[in-house]
């Protein structure tokens, strides 16, 4: 599938549509993502912020990541579905949670990041790029 990518939270109070293609897709095993994902990784696609339209109220939480950047996580306050994260290092980008996109979107991680933080039982797809910690920033959008 290609853009647009529609999506919504589990309860439907938040809807979204993404008009562009992702700059990068990643699976993240950092400790904060494990806490958000009940022990597993988050699966994400990074888009230009201007390509994302979101309707509905969002709540947020902010903390300092292992990278040293400030991360703000945005989620539905009614059902808790994670919608996106945004880094202070790249405010022009939004890291969308693949689970917030409607089924059939066709996106999948191209890289696995922060593998040093993963539990010993985690398995990584050998066909993907593997980054023990912070990967290089995604390419600047055109």
N, C-alpha and C positions, 0 to 999 in steps of 0.2 A: 504494500500500500504506500502511497505517497500523500503529501499534504493535500488537503487539510487533515489534521489529526484531531478528532473530537474526543472529549473525555468528561468525566464526572467523578464525584466522590461516591462512596457507597450508599449514602442516603439520598443523593440527587440534589442537595442544597447548593452545591458548587458545580458549575459546568465550565468547560473550557473548550477553546478551539485554537489550534496552532496552525498558522498559515505557511510556515516555512519548513525546510528540512533540518534535521539535527546537524550540529557542528561536530558532535562526538556522542558516542553511547558507551556507558561504562557500568560495571558492577563494582560497588564500593564495600570493602570490608573494614573501614575504619571503625573504631570503637563506638563513635556516636551513631553511625548508621546501623551497627549491630543492635544498639539499644532501641532505635526507632523501628527496626524490622524484627523484633522479638528473637534476636540471636543470629539471624542470617544477614546477608548483605542487602543493600538497596540496589535496585536496577534503575538506571537513569539515562535520560537523553538530554543533552545540553542544546538549548535553542537561543537565538537572539531574543532578548526580552521583548522587543517591538513586534515580534511575530506571534505573541501569545495574548489572547483575550480571555479573561476570567470573569465570570459573573457569580455573585454570591459572596457572602461574608467569609473571610479567612481569619484565623487566629495565627499567632506566630510565637516562636521562641528563638532566642539568640544565644549563642555561646561561642567561645574560642575553640577552633578546631586544632588538631595536632599540627597542621600546616602553619599555624599562627594566624590564619585569617579568621575574621569574624563570620560565622555562618548564621543565616536566619532561615529557619524552617517554617513553611506556611502550610497549614492544614485546616480541614473543615472542623469548626468548633462543635458541630453537632454529632458527627460520627467518628472524628479523629483521622480520617483518611489523609495521608501525606499527599500534598499536591506538588510543591516544588521547594527547592532550596536556592539560596542566593548567597554568593561569597562577596565579601568586601573587596576582594582582589579583582573581581570581574562583575561589577554591577550591571553591565550591559548584557549579561547572560543570565538565563534561568535554567536550573537543573531540574527538569521535570521527572517525576516518578512515573515509571512505565505503568505501574498499577493504576494510575489515575487516568490513563488513556483507555478509550474503548477497545474491547477485544478486537483482534484482527488487524491491529496497527502495523504489524510486521517488523517492528524495531527490536533489536537485540543487542546486548553488550558486545562491543568490539575489543574491550580491554577490561581487565580486572585490576583494581587499584587497592592500595593499602593491605596487601596480602600479609605483611608482617604482623598485622593486628588480628588476623583471622584465627579462630580456634583451630586446634590440631586436627579436628575431624573435617574441616572444610576441604572441598575438592574444587580445583580450578580447571576450566576447559583449556587444555594445552594448545588449542588452535587460536586462543586469544592472546593479545599482548598482556604480559604480567608485569605489574609495577609493585615492588615491595612497599613503597610509601607513596608520596605525592608524585603524580606524573607531571610531565611538562604541561603548561597551560594549553587548552585547545587552540587551534588556529584562530586568528582574528577573523570575524565575519566580514565578508565583502560589503 
